[in-house]
């Protein structure tokens, strides 16, 4: 059995059904009768904003984590994968922050009624790190009643936690005495990464660390590395997410998702909301 240190070195050198929810109103606020699914702790909506109803499609399927790519354009945080796809009005505020605040206030200080978990808003910065992060912090600061926040060495939990990915300015975030944004780390941060009060999540491209995509049995050595990776992250207080996992419906994807669940991966990445909902509910039965 390899030691965790050996596993980490290997990884680092490897390369590095529920009714639909109500729509957002023109003012950006949700109807208080929005239909929500049963919360699923491991469900992460990759590129959530590309669904017909950003946030609400994910909530209707019980997702507890969503991802929004943001560009700072003329002082606004616009949500899109590519710069040429940004559209006026599709802002982080209108698509995510305002609706989440309305839901939390309506549902008894929780995104889902009666749920005591923390909803993760993963904000993937696509434009300049420093200026965009400053704008993200300013936007988050308008919603202090719902957000987990860091202040003077302590993380104070809220019903929603904003985790900053993509072009994230680590030094600026680490130096802040107060902030609402938390850092999304990488596999190379596991050995001597920051405290979870700064870095609660470690994400990585699956294909940079593993070759298996669900076809045939998972190689024993890769399964061993996956479990050691997750165990090491958890021992340091970090949650784990991978992107670029096989997301094509079928037996291979189910096999890969099963291995992720068995290893204790915290957030399973998908664009197929209904598919992951069905998978997680079947495995919970």
Secondary structure by P-SEA (a helix, b strand, c coil): cccaaaaaaaaaaccccccccccccccccccccccccccccccccccccccccaaaaaaaacccbbbbbbbbccccccccccccccccccccccccaaaaaaaaaaacccccccccbbbbbbbbbccccaaaaaaaaaaaaacccccccccccbbbbccbbbbbcccccaaaaaacccccccccccccccccccccccccbbbccccccccccccccccaaaaaaaaaaaaaaaaabbbbbbccccccccaaaaaaaaaaaaacccccccccaaaaaaaaaaaac
